Amino acid sequence: MGFETYQKILDEAINELKEDSFKNLELEKNKFSKKVNLVFETDLELMFPNNYINSSTERLKLYTQLNKICELDELNSFKLELTDRFGALPNVVVELLNSLELRWLAAALGFDKIVLKKNILISYMMNFNSDEQKKKLDKLFDYSNLNPNSISFSQKRLADGDRFIVKIKNIDSVSKAIKVLEDINI
């Protein structure tokens, strides 16, 4: 089971419990969900492989622990813990851990959904008419001026409002997506 699948199942279970069993209680949201409410889809393998962590129970515990991380220091500590316990991190694990940082960067730029498939990063932004969002759009346009062949923009009208879409080509890894978003967010 990958991290995305685990997170989706966990969120559904929590929402079901809140609606049924705990509807009268004020529950603190998962720190990760509270910090970044962003959908991330990818065709890349992002997981703890069986040959790296043999126990499915241990993998599940680590996904749970990873799901609670909401700061870079915590993520770095988690990486060190994995290396100490299981050895050098395979690339699929590095990319899994980097996917948290990618989410944080994308959310900081105002995106509510990102898709990394077929070497294209597609980012979606709702409510892009606020002054704060316009400043973030200016950063995207500045990046576009420096990289006109790698980025394109479009807008789509949906039932729940307009959506601004940014497509960036030649993104074949989470690490490369992070680099591009860092360059945009300078």
N, C-alpha and C positions, 0 to 999 in steps of 0.2 A: 504494500500500500504506500503510495506517495504522499508527500506532505500536503499537497492541494486536496487530495481526496480525504485525508484525515481531517484537515481543517474544515472542510465542507460538512462532513459527518458530525464533527464536534459542534459546530455552530448550529446545525439543525437540531441536535439533541438538546442543546442548551435552550434554544428558542422554544422547543416543545415543552421542556420543563417549566420555563417561565410562564408560558401560556396556561399550562394545566396545574401542576402541583404548587408552583410558587408565585402565582399571579398576584397575591396580596403582599408580597415582600419586595422591598427595594434591593435588588442585587447589583453589585458592582460588576460592570462588564469586564470581559477578558481584557487585560492591558493592551494586548496587540490590537484587538478589534477597536478599542477605544482610541488608540493612538492613530491607527491607519485603517480606514474603512475603504479598502481598495480591492477590486477584483483583479486577479492576475491569472491569465491563461497562457499555457505554453505547450509546445510539442517537444520540448527538451526533457531529458531525463533529469529530474531533481528528486533525489531520494537517498536513503541509507540502504545501500545494496546488501543483499543477504551474505555475500562473501566478505563484507566489511564488518557487519554486525550480525552474527549468526542467529541470535534469539529474536523472534518476532515480538515477544513481550518487551525486550529491551528497546527495540526499534520504536515501538509504540510509546514507551516512556519518554524516549528522546524526542519524538515528534511533539508530545505534549509539552515537554520542557521548551522546545524551540518555539512553540506557539505562544508561549508566555513572554518571550523576549521582546522588549520594546526600546532598547537602547544599544548603541554600538559597543559600549563597554561590556554589557552582558553578552552580546554576540561574540566578542573576542574571547571572553572567558569560556564560553561554550565551545568554541573552536579548540582552545587549549585543552579543555577537558576531554574532548573527543580524541585528540591526538595522543594525549597521555594514556587513555584507556584502550584505544583501538589501533593506534599507529597513524602513519601519514594519511591525510585525507584524500580519498579518490576524487577525481574531478567532479563527478556527479554530486558528491557531498559538498564540495567547495561551492558549486553553482547553487545548490539548495540553500546553503547558508547565505550566499550573496543575494539570493532572491528576496530576503528580508530587507537588505539595504536598498535594493532596487525599488521595492514597494515604498519605502520611506522617501526616497528621492522623488519618485513619481507623485506621491501625495503632496510633497512640498511644492511641486510645480503645479498643483491644482488638478491633477488627473484623478478620476474616480475608477478608471478601468484601464488596464494595459494588457495587450496581447503580444506575445513574442512567438511567432510561428513563421516557418519558411523564410528565415533570415530577415524578417521585417518586424519592427517594433511599432505597433499601432497603439496610440494612446488616446483616450477619450476624456473629454472635459465637459461637464454640465455647468450651468450657471457661470458662463465666462464673461458676463457683462459688468461685474463689479470692478471697482477701481483696483482692488488687490489682484484680481484675476487678469486685468488688463496689463498690469506690470509683469506678470508671469508670461503673458502672451508676447510682450515686447522682448523678453529673453529668448523665446522661441524664434521670433522673427530675426533677431540679431544672429542667432545661430544659423538660421536659414540663409542669411546674407553671406555668411562665411562658407557654407556648405550647400549651395543651391541644388546640387545633383543628388543629394542623399535624403532630402526631406521634402515632404509635400503636406499641404493642408486642405481640408475640406470641412464642410458643415452639413449636417443632416438634421432635418426636422422630424422629430418623433412625437408620439402622443404625449409624453411627459416633458417635452421641451426640446429646445435645440441642443445639439451636441456638436462640439468642435472636435475634429479628428486630425491627429498628427501621425503621419507615416514616415518612419525613418528606415531606410534600406541598409543592407549589409550589416545587420546585427545578428551574429551567429552564436552568441552566448550571453548569459546574464552579466558576466564581467564586462563585456563590450557595451551592453546597454547601460550599465552603471557609468562607465566612462563618458558616454555621450550625454547622459542626463547631468552628470557633474559639469561637463563643458557648458551645457545650456544654463545651468543654475549658477554660474560664476557671477 
